Amino acid sequence: MTRPLVLPLGGGGLPPGLVGGKGAWLDRVIAEGFPVPPCAVLTTECYDAVARQEPIADLLGRRQVRSSSPDRSATEERLLDDAFLAAPLPAHVTDAIRDAVALVTAGGATRLAVRSSATAEDMGTMSFAGQYRSYLDVGTERELIRAVRLVWASLWQPAPTAYRRFQGVDEAGLAMAVVLMPMVPAECAGVAFSLDPEVPDSVRVEAVAGLGEGLVSGSVTPQVTRIPRLEACGPRHADDTLEVQVARLTLRVEAALGQPQDIEWAWDGSMLTLLQARPIAIVTRRRDDGFDTPTPDGARWTTAGIAETLPGVLPPLRWATAGFILEEAFRRLFDELEVLPELPPPATIIGRFRARAALSLDVLEQMATAIPGGRPEDVERQYFGLATGDRPVTVSTPANESRWRTARHDLAMLSLRRRSSREAEIVMAATSPVVRADTSGTATLEAVLRLRHRLLDLAGRAMAAEVAVAASATASYRHLESWLLRRFDQPEAERWAQRLTAHRGSAEWWRPSAAEVAALSRDDLLPHDAVGWDVARERLLATPRGAALHDALLEAARCAGSMAVFGGPCWDEDLDHMWDLVWTASQVGAQHPTGDAARRREILWDEFTRVLSAVPSGPSPPGQLVDRRLLTARRLVDVAVELLDRRESTKTATLALGGQLRRVHLELGRRLTVDDRLDRPEDVELLDEGELHAALAGRCPSRAELGRRRRWLEQCAAEEPLPERFRGRPTAQRVVRPTGTELHGWAAGAGVFTGVARVVREPTDELHEGEVLVATSTDASWSPLFMRAGAIAVERGGPLSHAAIVARELGIPAVLNVPGLVASFDDDGAAVVTVDGDRGLVAILDADAGGGPDEARVAGRRLDRTSAP
């Protein structure tokens, strides 16, 4: 049976699959006898007739197969518009448009409204407000056809596509109908909510003069009136205000449709007209804040490898930005390497559970099948810097049938390395001017939103470059490890790989300031002992030299951006923590001057040369004077170090952009607080992406809802971190304490140290000089604690995690990936431990074995560290 191309809305019960969500709801209110202008719908058959044409179908097919990265959004938008504008209209579609115009202009109207009505729109749980295009006051046939084409194109624009993907909307069979109605000569117009989100016993009426376009777009601030529901349900009076009349209409629509409604209305001076009705999303009781990832009970997830990139509890807005951008970065990387499996919505690589991030083990396993010799733990290690398996690193030779796949994958990695290195340089060059842009209250809202868009666009490129560079760096590191494994046993090969690639530490923003702090301390212009920021600031401002450092330090902290996670808290938000980092670094720098680094590397290389020379090799060609193995090793080390340093530099740029994005968000939060839509600027992080734009347009979740989210995040922050592996939705669990006094993990920093262990849960927690830092996981904001620690023991992390890199740089014994480590220590007692960074061992000693905690603190400073230079 042929489906119609055009239908008048007459209350006949038309399906959303034919007339779209908006058309279906309009048809229902017309059936109930509400005052709606004459409406006609160009059905989804019209859209399909155009979208099935080869150029558009090919373009849409490519977009659905390959994920879109933020830097391509503008290009994609233009390509889509051009494709729909250039597509020839079949004669029957053109006739349908003319028939629709005739239906809605029979009463003499000459100007039309052209409104989107996607099959994924006004869905009840998701409104899609503002995601698709609509056009008002359209006159000529040429203008009308262009408007219809652009409404069709808006179905696949980057913003609504990203919205659907992030919300997990299935795009199978997605189509766009178009509603035509005559323009109402409105004296005023607006929207109304039958259930005010902030005052549930009231109807909220928002009104602007003239057409309601400015209200919907957010360019005009509406007049808001709250009418008690009891008053709106009472008897009519001749002197009822327009707002009361609108409230009555809204409650009548709610009663007729059986659920709270969000309507659009217009008043022409004599008649109140209903232009649109859609359900308000129903608030239901959930086990989370509403932003965790839905997942089947059997789906497998892991926190290994992601906790450093997205650490801690992630509020909705931080997750909506950082999580989405990182998801796109991984999709782009795996797509380029031809290992990205089909991921039909709502499948994702990264998920959020109890407000924390996790990786899909199921997706990793699918990717492993596309990689030569692939295992999930190999994928995890190569692309996320950590393997959750306990199998040792091995050297394998691919079978004949997989040699071609191996060569193809290696070529893809080489191409990736070259492209990502170029992209990283571009991103780093573009970051500096953007992070210095004005985000203060003097900037217009339009300017702040433009800056936000620019930051998200550049951050998409930065995150993609960081992920790609990290993959290249890890592949180079593994290549070096494999080469060493052919000459040494596994522990020694891993130790040499770590020592030879010890991070140079050139990208840290605090290094120049730390050196100057050390100089001022030597000249008695600063205290020789640690003090808080307030005291240090007073001493700095007392001299011209100190004042110059004060200003430079604050500027450097500002430009450094987020401390740990993209879009998270910044260094300049916690000046005590910032000063603690710089002061501690100045003391470490005084003990290990930067100028000695080159000399220490020369000594290390001489040691490696002697050790390698003692390892038998095959016969040398005649006349060979230099051990070719040293040349190969030097090349492998140089490549790995270069890529590791570039990874750190790219991460620095990403965090700098994240800090500027946080300042933008806090500025938007400040404006919403001034407008009495939020209680405090920081509450902006309790909104998601769509709610942020709605709040700026005047519609914000209720304070009760935001309070519920805040309490949920606080609860999650007080819980133990997620299990390293879990299925389905995890529940808060206490880690099972392992038996025995010896715990095993990965040797990440060479050396042996005995001292008092202190469990640290936040980077701002106290750690005494020479104590052993014990934690579940760490990130870049923990640097001051690393510099103070005698040794490091962490439940999670791999050889290329931040903890491992810093431990090797500072020469601190470290053991990572120790299951159940934190649960091994009592909350109310200190324990003496030995951290053996050579064997990957953490030994918990009896209280009398080490002479007690106090003696261990002293002894810890005297113990011989056999750590790497």
C-alpha positions in Angstrom: 0.0 0.0 0.0 1.4 3.4 -1.0 2.0 5.8 1.9 0.8 9.4 1.3 3.2 12.2 0.7 1.1 15.0 2.3 -1.6 14.8 4.9 -3.8 17.5 6.6 -3.8 17.3 10.4 -7.4 16.7 11.3 -7.3 14.6 14.4 -7.4 11.2 12.8 -4.7 9.6 14.9 -1.7 9.8 12.6 1.4 7.7 13.5 4.7 9.4 14.4 6.5 7.2 11.9 4.6 9.0 9.1 4.2 12.6 10.4 7.0 12.7 13.0 6.7 13.4 16.8 5.6 17.0 16.5 3.0 16.2 13.8 1.6 13.4 15.9 1.2 15.5 19.0 -0.4 18.3 17.0 -2.8 15.8 15.5 -3.8 14.7 19.0 -4.6 18.2 20.3 -6.6 18.9 17.1 -8.6 15.8 17.8 -9.4 17.2 21.3 -10.8 20.4 19.7 -8.0 22.9 20.8 -7.5 26.1 18.7 -4.7 25.1 16.3 -4.1 26.8 12.9 -4.7 24.7 9.8 -1.7 22.3 9.5 -0.4 20.0 6.8 2.5 17.6 7.0 5.0 16.6 4.3 5.3 13.0 5.5 8.4 11.0 5.9 7.8 9.6 2.5 8.8 12.9 1.0 12.0 12.9 3.0 12.7 9.3 2.0 12.2 10.0 -1.7 14.9 12.6 -1.5 17.3 10.9 1.0 17.3 7.7 -1.1 18.9 9.5 -4.0 22.5 8.2 -4.5 24.6 11.3 -3.6 22.7 11.8 -0.3 22.4 8.1 0.5 26.2 7.7 0.0 27.0 10.7 2.2 24.7 9.5 5.0 26.1 6.0 4.7 29.7 7.2 5.1 28.7 9.3 8.1 27.1 6.3 9.8 30.0 4.0 9.3 32.8 6.4 10.2 32.5 8.4 13.4 32.6 12.2 13.2 35.3 14.1 15.1 34.6 17.7 16.3 37.1 19.3 13.9 35.0 18.0 11.0 31.7 19.3 12.2 31.6 22.5 10.2 32.6 20.7 7.0 30.0 18.0 7.5 27.3 20.6 8.1 28.1 22.3 4.9 28.3 19.1 2.9 24.9 18.0 4.2 23.3 21.3 3.4 24.8 21.4 -0.1 23.7 17.8 -0.8 20.1 18.4 0.2 20.0 21.7 -1.6 21.4 20.3 -4.8 19.3 17.1 -4.9 16.7 17.2 -7.6 13.2 17.1 -6.3 11.0 14.4 -7.8 8.0 15.8 -9.5 5.6 14.1 -7.1 7.4 15.6 -4.1 7.2 19.1 -5.6 3.5 18.5 -6.2 3.1 17.4 -2.6 4.7 20.6 -1.4 2.3 22.7 -3.5 -0.7 20.6 -2.2 0.4 21.2 1.4 0.6 24.9 0.8 -2.9 24.9 -0.7 -4.2 23.1 2.4 -2.9 25.7 4.9 -3.5 28.8 2.8 -7.1 28.2 2.0 -8.0 30.9 4.5 -5.9 33.5 2.7 -2.6 33.2 4.6 0.5 34.2 2.6 3.3 33.6 5.1 4.1 30.2 6.5 5.9 28.5 9.4 8.0 25.5 8.4 8.6 23.2 11.4 10.7 20.1 11.8 8.9 16.9 12.9 11.5 14.1 13.1 10.5 10.6 14.1 13.0 11.1 17.0 11.5 14.3 18.4 9.1 15.2 21.3 9.6 11.7 22.6 8.5 12.3 26.2 11.8 11.4 27.8 13.8 13.5 25.4 12.4 16.7 23.8 15.1 17.3 21.2 14.4 21.0 21.8 16.4 23.2 19.4 18.2 20.2 17.8 16.4 20.5 14.4 15.7 23.5 12.2 12.4 25.4 11.8 11.8 28.5 9.8 9.2 31.3 10.3 7.6 33.9 8.0 8.4 32.0 4.8 6.8 33.6 1.7 7.7 32.6 -1.8 7.7 29.0 -3.2 11.4 29.3 -3.7 11.9 30.2 0.0 9.6 27.4 1.0 11.4 24.7 -0.9 14.7 25.8 0.4 13.4 25.8 4.0 12.0 22.3 3.5 15.3 21.0 2.2 17.3 22.5 5.1 14.8 21.1 7.6 15.5 17.6 6.0 19.2 18.2 6.2 19.1 19.2 9.9 18.2 15.6 10.7 21.8 14.6 10.2 23.6 17.7 11.3 26.5 17.1 13.8 24.7 18.5 16.8 21.5 16.4 16.7 23.5 13.4 15.6 25.8 13.7 18.6 22.7 14.3 20.8 21.1 11.1 19.6 24.3 9.1 20.0 25.0 10.3 23.5 21.4 9.7 24.5 21.5 6.2 23.0 18.7 6.8 20.4 18.5 4.1 17.8 18.9 5.8 14.4 17.5 2.9 12.4 14.6 4.1 10.2 15.1 7.7 11.3 13.3 10.2 9.1 12.1 13.8 9.0 8.5 15.0 8.3 7.8 18.7 7.9 4.8 20.6 9.4 3.4 23.6 7.5 1.1 26.1 9.2 0.1 29.7 8.5 1.9 32.4 10.5 -0.2 33.8 13.4 0.0 37.7 13.5 1.0 37.5 17.1 1.1 40.5 19.5 2.8 38.2 22.0 3.8 34.6 22.1 5.6 32.1 24.4 5.7 28.8 26.0 4.0 27.3 29.1 4.6 24.3 31.4 1.6 22.7 33.0 4.0 21.5 35.8 6.6 24.2 36.7 10.0 22.4 37.2 10.8 24.7 40.1 7.4 25.1 41.7 5.4 21.9 41.0 2.1 23.3 42.2 2.2 26.1 39.6 1.9 26.5 35.9 4.8 28.4 34.4 4.0 30.9 31.6 6.8 32.6 29.6 5.9 35.4 27.2 7.7 37.8 24.8 6.3 40.5 22.6 5.7 39.5 18.9 6.7 36.1 17.6 8.1 33.5 20.0 11.2 32.8 17.9 13.5 34.8 20.2 12.2 33.0 23.2 12.8 29.5 21.7 16.3 30.5 20.4 17.3 32.0 23.8 18.1 35.5 22.3 15.2 37.2 24.2 14.6 36.9 28.0 10.9 36.1 28.6 8.6 37.5 31.2 7.9 34.6 33.6 4.6 34.3 35.5 3.7 31.5 37.8 0.0 30.7 38.2 -1.1 28.4 41.0 -2.7 25.3 39.5 -5.7 25.7 41.8 -6.3 29.2 40.4 -5.9 28.0 36.8 -8.5 25.3 37.4 -11.0 27.6 39.0 -14.0 29.4 37.3 -13.3 31.8 34.5 -13.6 35.5 35.0 -14.0 38.3 32.5 -11.0 40.1 33.8 -8.6 37.0 33.6 -5.2 38.1 32.5 -3.6 36.6 29.3 -1.2 34.6 31.6 -4.2 33.0 33.4 -5.8 32.2 30.1 -2.6 30.5 28.9 -2.4 28.6 32.2 -6.0 27.4 31.8 -5.3 26.2 28.2 -2.1 24.4 29.3 -4.0 22.5 32.0 -6.7 21.6 29.6 -4.1 20.1 27.2 -2.6 18.2 30.1 -6.0 16.7 31.1 -6.8 15.8 27.5 -3.4 14.1 26.8 -3.0 12.5 30.2 0.4 13.8 31.2 2.2 17.2 32.0 2.7 19.3 28.8 5.0 21.9 27.4 3.1 24.0 24.9 3.9 26.9 22.5 1.1 29.6 22.2 0.4 32.8 20.4 -2.0 35.7 21.0 -3.2 37.9 18.1 -5.1 40.4 20.2 -8.4 38.5 20.2 -7.7 34.8 20.1 -5.3 32.4 21.9 -3.8 29.8 19.5 -2.0 26.6 20.3 1.1 26.1 18.1 2.7 23.0 19.6 2.3 20.5 22.5 4.7 18.0 23.8 5.1 16.0 27.0 7.4 17.2 29.8 9.9 14.4 30.5 8.6 12.5 33.5 10.8 12.4 36.5 11.2 8.8 37.8 13.1 7.4 40.7 16.4 6.1 39.6 19.3 4.3 41.2 21.7 7.0 39.9 21.6 10.6 38.8 20.2 9.8 35.4 23.5 10.0 33.5 25.0 6.6 34.1 25.4 4.4 31.1 22.6 1.8 30.5 24.1 -1.6 30.1 22.9 -5.2 30.0 23.5 -7.3 33.1 26.1 -9.5 31.3 28.1 -6.7 29.7 31.7 -6.6 30.9 33.6 -3.4 32.0 36.9 -2.5 33.4 38.3 0.6 35.1 41.9 -0.3 34.2 43.5 2.1 31.8 40.8 4.8 32.0 41.1 5.9 35.6 44.0 8.2 34.8 42.4 9.9 31.8 39.0 10.3 33.5 39.7 10.1 37.2 37.3 10.4 40.1 33.6 11.2 40.2 32.4 12.9 37.0 29.4 15.3 37.3 27.0 15.4 34.3 28.5 18.4 32.4 32.1 17.1 32.9 31.0 13.7 31.6 29.0 15.2 28.8 32.1 17.0 27.5 35.1 15.0 28.5 33.4 11.6 28.1 31.9 12.4 24.8 35.2 13.9 23.4 37.2 10.9 24.6 34.7 8.5 23.1 35.0 10.2 19.8 38.8 10.3 20.0 38.9 6.5 20.6 36.4 5.8 17.8 38.5 7.9 15.4 41.7 6.1 16.4 40.3 2.6 16.1 38.6 3.5 12.9 41.8 4.7 11.4 43.5 1.5 12.4 40.6 -0.5 11.0 39.9 -2.3 14.2 36.7 -0.4 15.2 33.8 -2.9 15.4 30.2 -2.1 14.6 28.8 -0.3 17.6 25.0 0.1 17.2 23.5 2.5 19.7 23.6 2.5 22.6 26.9 0.6 22.6 29.9 2.7 23.6 33.6 2.2 24.3 33.5 4.3 27.5 30.7 4.1 30.1 29.8 5.9 33.3 28.8 3.9 36.4 28.2 5.3 39.8 29.5 8.6 38.3 32.9 7.0 37.4 34.3 6.0 34.0 34.9 2.5 32.8 35.9 0.8 29.5 33.9 -1.9 27.7 35.8 -5.2 27.9 33.4 -6.6 25.3 34.4 -3.9 22.8 38.1 -4.5 23.6 37.6 -8.2 22.9 36.0 -7.4 19.5 38.9 -5.2 18.6 41.4 -7.8 19.7 40.1 -10.2 16.9 41.1 -7.6 14.3 44.7 -7.2 15.6 47.3 -9.8 14.8 47.8 -12.1 17.8 45.2 -9.9 19.6 44.1 -10.5 23.1 41.9 -8.1 25.1 44.8 -7.4 27.5 47.1 -6.6 24.5 44.6 -4.1 23.2 44.2 -2.6 26.6 47.9 -2.3 27.1 48.7 -0.9 23.6 45.9 1.7 23.5 45.3 2.5 27.1 48.7 1.9 28.7 47.6 -1.0 30.9 46.7 -4.7 30.7 44.4 -6.2 33.2 45.6 -9.8 32.5 48.4 -11.3 34.5 50.1 -13.0 31.6 53.7 -11.8 31.0 54.9 -9.9 28.0 56.0 -12.4 25.4 57.8 -12.3 22.1 55.9 -14.1 19.4 56.3 -14.7 15.7 53.1 -14.4 13.7 51.9 -17.4 11.8 52.1 -17.2 8.0 48.4 -16.5 7.5 48.7 -13.5 9.9 51.9 -12.0 8.5 49.9 -9.8 6.1 47.6 -8.6 8.8 50.6 -7.9 11.0 52.3 -5.9 8.3 49.1 -4.0 7.5 48.6 -3.1 11.1 52.2 -2.0 11.5 51.9 0.3 8.5 48.7 1.8 9.9 50.5 2.4 13.2 53.4 4.1 11.3 50.9 6.3 9.4 49.1 7.1 12.7 52.4 8.1 14.3 53.2 10.6 11.6 49.8 12.1 11.4 49.3 12.3 15.2 52.7 14.0 15.6 51.8 16.7 13.1 48.3 17.1 14.7 49.9 17.3 18.2 52.2 20.2 17.0 49.2 22.0 15.5 47.1 21.6 18.7 49.9 22.8 21.0 50.5 25.9 18.8 46.8 26.7 18.8 46.2 26.2 22.5 48.1 29.2 23.9 46.0 32.0 22.5 42.7 30.2 23.3 43.5 29.6 26.9 44.3 33.3 27.3 40.9 34.5 25.9 38.6 36.5 28.2 36.0 34.5 30.1 35.1 37.3 32.6 31.7 38.8 33.1 32.6 41.7 30.7 32.3 39.3 27.7 28.8 39.0 26.1 27.0 35.7 26.4 27.3 35.2 22.7 31.1 35.7 22.9 31.4 33.2 25.8 29.4 30.6 23.9 31.5 31.1 20.8 34.6 30.6 22.9 33.1 27.4 24.4 32.4 26.1 20.9 35.9 26.9 19.8 37.3 25.2 22.9 35.3 22.0 22.4 36.3 21.9 18.7 40.0 22.3 19.6 39.7 19.9 22.5 38.3 17.3 20.2 41.4 17.6 18.0 43.7 17.7 21.1 42.1 14.6 22.7 42.2 12.7 19.4 45.9 13.7 19.0 46.6 12.7 22.6 45.0 9.3 22.2 46.8 8.7 18.9 50.2 9.8 20.2 49.7 7.7 23.4 49.0 4.7 21.2 52.1 5.3 19.1 54.2 5.9 22.3 52.9 2.7 23.8 53.6 0.7 20.6 57.1 2.1 20.5 57.6 1.2 24.2 56.4 -2.3 23.6 58.7 -2.6 20.6 61.6 -1.7 22.9 60.5 -4.1 25.5 60.2 -6.9 22.9 63.7 -6.2 21.6 65.1 -6.3 25.2 63.3 -9.5 26.0 65.3 -11.3 23.3 68.5 -10.5 25.2 67.4 -10.4 28.9 65.0 -12.3 31.2 61.7 -10.6 31.7 62.3 -8.7 34.9 65.6 -7.2 33.7 64.1 -6.4 30.3 61.2 -4.5 31.8 63.5 -2.7 34.3 65.8 -1.5 31.5 62.8 -0.4 29.4 61.6 1.7 32.3 65.0 3.2 33.1 66.0 4.0 29.5 62.8 5.8 28.9 62.5 7.6 32.2 60.5 10.8 31.5 62.5 13.9 30.9 59.9 16.1 32.6 60.2 19.1 30.3 56.5 19.8 29.8 55.5 20.5 33.4 54.3 24.1 33.8 55.7 24.4 37.3 59.4 23.8 36.5 60.5 27.4 35.8 58.7 28.7 38.9 60.1 25.9 41.1 63.6 26.8 40.0 63.1 30.5 40.8 61.5 29.6 44.2 64.6 27.6 45.0 66.8 30.6 44.1 64.7 32.9 46.3 64.9 30.5 49.2 68.7 30.3 48.9 68.8 34.2 48.9 66.6 34.2 52.1 63.8 35.9 50.3 61.5 33.0 51.1 61.2 30.8 54.1 63.4 27.7 54.1 60.5 25.6 55.5 57.2 24.8 53.9 54.5 27.4 54.5 51.0 28.0 53.2 50.1 30.2 50.2 49.0 33.1 52.2 52.4 33.4 54.0 54.3 32.7 50.8 52.3 35.3 48.9 53.0 38.0 51.5 56.8 37.2 51.3 56.7 37.2 47.5 55.0 40.6 47.3 57.6 42.1 49.6 60.3 42.4 47.0 60.2 43.3 43.3 61.8 40.0 42.4 59.3 38.1 44.4 56.4 40.1 43.0 57.5 39.3 39.5 57.6 35.6 40.4 54.1 35.9 42.1 52.6 37.2 38.9 54.4 34.7 36.7 53.3 31.9 38.9 49.7 32.8 38.9 49.7 33.2 35.1 51.4 29.8 34.7 48.9 28.1 37.0 46.0 29.7 35.1 47.4 28.6 31.7 48.1 25.1 33.1 44.3 24.5 33.3 42.8 21.4 34.8 44.7 19.5 37.4 43.7 16.0 36.4 40.7 15.6 34.2 39.6 17.7 31.2 37.1 20.3 32.3 37.8 19.5 36.0 39.1 21.8 38.8 42.1 24.0 37.9 45.4 24.7 39.6 44.5 28.3 40.1 41.3 27.3 42.0 43.4 25.8 44.9 46.3 28.0 45.4 47.5 26.2 48.5 47.7 23.0 46.5 49.4 24.9 43.7 52.0 26.3 46.0 52.6 23.0 47.7 53.4 21.5 44.3 55.8 24.3 43.3 57.5 24.4 46.8 58.0 20.6 46.9 59.4 20.7 43.3 61.8 23.4 44.3 63.2 21.3 47.0 63.5 18.2 44.8 65.1 20.4 42.1 67.7 21.6 44.6 68.7 18.0 45.3 68.6 16.9 41.7 69.4 20.0 39.5 68.0 19.9 35.9 71.5 20.4 34.5 72.6 17.0 36.0 69.9 15.1 34.0 72.0 14.8 30.8 75.0 13.6 32.8 72.8 11.0 34.6 71.5 9.7 31.3 75.1 9.3 30.0 76.0 7.3 33.1 72.9 5.2 32.6 73.7 4.5 29.0 77.3 3.6 29.9 75.9 1.1 32.4 73.5 -0.3 29.8 76.4 -0.6 27.3 78.4 -2.7 29.7 75.5 -5.0 30.5 74.5 -5.5 26.9 78.1 -6.2 25.9 78.2 -9.1 28.3 75.2 -10.7 26.5 76.4 -13.0 23.8 75.5 -12.1 20.2 75.8 -13.7 16.9 79.0 -13.4 14.7 79.8 -9.9 13.6 80.4 -9.0 9.9 84.1 -8.5 9.0 85.3 -5.0 9.8 82.4 -4.2 12.2 83.8 -2.1 15.0 80.6 -1.0 16.8 78.1 -3.3 18.3 75.1 -2.9 16.0 72.8 -3.8 18.9 73.7 -0.5 20.6 72.7 1.4 17.5 69.4 -0.4 17.4 68.8 0.1 21.1 69.6 3.8 20.8 67.2 4.3 18.0 64.4 2.4 19.8 64.9 4.4 23.0 65.0 7.7 21.2 61.8 7.0 19.3 60.0 5.9 22.5 61.3 8.8 24.5 60.3 11.3 21.8 56.8 9.9 21.6 56.4 9.7 25.4 57.5 13.3 25.8 55.1 14.3 23.0 52.3 12.4 24.7 52.9 14.4 27.9 53.1 17.7 26.0 49.8 16.9 24.2 48.2 15.9 27.5 49.4 19.3 28.9 47.7 21.1 26.0 44.5 19.1 26.6 44.4 19.9 30.3 45.1 23.6 29.5 42.0 23.6 27.2 40.1 21.8 29.9 40.9 24.5 32.4 39.7 27.2 30.1 36.5 25.2 29.4 36.0 25.0 33.2 36.4 28.8 33.5 33.8 29.2 30.7 31.4 26.8 32.5 31.9 28.6 35.8 31.2 31.9 34.1 28.0 30.5 32.7 27.2 29.2 36.1 27.8 32.6 37.6 25.4 34.2 35.2 22.8 31.5 35.9 23.3 32.2 39.6 22.7 35.9 39.1 19.5 35.1 37.2 18.4 32.9 40.2 18.4 29.7 38.2 21.3 28.1 40.2 22.3 28.4 43.8 26.0 28.6 43.1 28.2 28.8 40.0 29.6 25.3 40.6 26.1 23.8 40.2 26.5 24.3 36.4 28.3 21.0 36.4 25.1 19.3 37.6 23.5 20.1 34.2 24.1 18.1 31.1 24.7 19.6 27.7 21.1 20.0 26.7 20.1 21.4 30.1 22.9 24.0 30.0 21.5 25.5 26.8 17.9 25.2 28.1 19.0 27.0 31.4 20.6 29.8 29.4 17.2 30.1 27.6 15.4 30.3 30.9 14.5 26.7 31.6 16.5 25.0 34.3 16.0 21.8 36.2 14.4 22.4 39.6 16.6 23.0 42.7 15.2 19.7 44.1 16.4 17.8 41.1 19.9 19.4 41.3 20.0 18.7 45.0 19.3 15.1 44.3 22.1 14.9 41.8 24.5 16.6 44.1 23.8 14.2 46.9 24.2 11.3 44.6 27.7 12.5 43.5 28.7 13.1 47.1 27.6 9.5 47.9 29.7 8.2 45.0 32.7 10.2 46.0 32.5 8.7 49.6 32.4 5.1 48.2 35.3 2.9 47.3 36.3 3.1 43.6 34.6 0.8 41.1 36.0 -2.8 40.9 38.7 -3.2 38.3 36.4 -5.6 36.5 32.6 -6.0 36.7 29.5 -7.1 34.8 26.4 -5.0 34.3 25.7 -2.2 36.8 28.2 -2.3 39.7 27.2 -1.9 43.3 29.3 -0.4 46.0 31.5 -3.2 47.4 34.3 -3.4 49.9 37.5 -4.8 48.4 38.3 -8.3 49.7 41.5 -8.1 51.8 44.2 -10.5 50.4 45.7 -13.0 52.8 49.4 -13.0 53.8 51.8 -10.1 54.2 53.2 -10.0 50.7 51.4 -8.4 47.8 52.5 -8.6 44.2 52.2 -6.1 41.3 54.2 -4.5 38.5 57.7 -3.2 39.2 57.3 0.4 38.0 60.2 2.2 39.7 63.4 0.5 40.6 64.7 0.5 44.2 63.8 -0.8 47.6 62.4 1.3 50.4 61.0 0.6 53.9 58.9 3.2 55.7 55.4 4.0 57.1 52.6 3.5 54.7 49.8 6.1 54.5 46.6 5.5 52.5 45.9 8.6 50.5 42.5 9.1 48.8 42.7 12.6 47.5 45.7 14.6 46.2 45.1 17.2 48.9 45.5 14.7 51.7 48.5 14.9 54.0 51.6 12.8 53.4 54.7 13.3 55.6 58.2 13.4 54.0 59.5 9.9 53.5 56.2 8.0 53.9 55.1 5.4 51.5 52.2 6.6 49.4 49.4 4.0 49.1 46.5 4.7 46.8 43.9 3.1 44.6 44.8 5.2 41.6 46.5 8.6 40.9 46.7 11.3 38.2 48.7 14.4 37.4 47.4 16.4 40.4 49.2 14.0 42.8 52.6 15.3 41.8 53.4 17.1 45.2 52.7 13.8 47.0 55.0 11.9 44.7 57.8 14.3 45.4 57.4 13.9 49.1 57.0 10.1 49.1 59.7 7.6 50.0 58.0 5.0 47.8 54.7 4.5 45.9 52.3 1.6 45.9 49.2 1.9 43.8 46.3 -0.6 43.1 46.0 0.4 39.5 48.2 1.7 36.7 50.7 0.4 34.1 54.3 1.1 33.1 53.2 4.2 31.2 50.8 5.6 33.7 51.5 8.9 35.3 52.6 7.3 38.6 55.1 5.1 36.8 56.5 8.0 34.7 57.0 10.3 37.7 58.4 7.5 39.9 61.1 6.7 37.3 61.8 10.4 36.8 62.3 11.0 40.5 64.0 7.7 41.2 61.3 6.5 43.6 60.7 2.8 44.2 57.2 2.0 42.9 54.9 -1.0 42.5 51.7 -0.6 40.6 48.7 -2.8 39.8 48.5 -4.4 43.3 45.0 -5.9 43.7 43.4 -5.3 47.1 46.3 -3.0 48.3 44.2 -0.3 50.0 42.0 -2.8 51.8 45.1 -4.3 53.4 45.6 -1.4 55.7 43.5 -0.5 58.7 42.0 3.0 58.6 43.0 3.8 62.2 46.6 2.5 62.3 49.9 3.0 60.6 51.8 0.1 59.1 55.4 -0.4 58.1 56.0 -1.7 54.6 58.8 -2.5 52.2 58.3 -1.5 48.6 60.5 -3.5 46.3 60.4 -1.8 42.9 62.8 -4.3 41.4 60.6 -7.4 42.0 57.2 -5.8 42.1 56.6 -6.6 45.8 54.9 -4.8 48.7 55.6 -6.5 52.0 53.6 -5.4 55.1 55.8 -5.8 58.1 54.9 -6.6 61.7 54.8 -3.6 64.0 57.9 -4.8 65.8 59.8 -5.9 62.7 60.6 -2.4 61.5 61.0 -0.9 65.0 57.6 0.9 64.8 56.2 3.7 62.6 58.3 6.5 64.2 61.6 4.6 63.7 60.5 3.7 60.2 60.0 7.3 59.3 63.6 8.1 60.3 65.0 4.9 58.9 63.2 5.5 55.6 65.4 8.5 54.9 68.6 6.5 55.6 67.7 3.4 53.5 69.8 2.7 50.5 67.8 3.3 47.4 69.0 1.3 44.4 66.9 3.4 42.1 67.5 4.3 38.5 69.2 7.6 37.8 
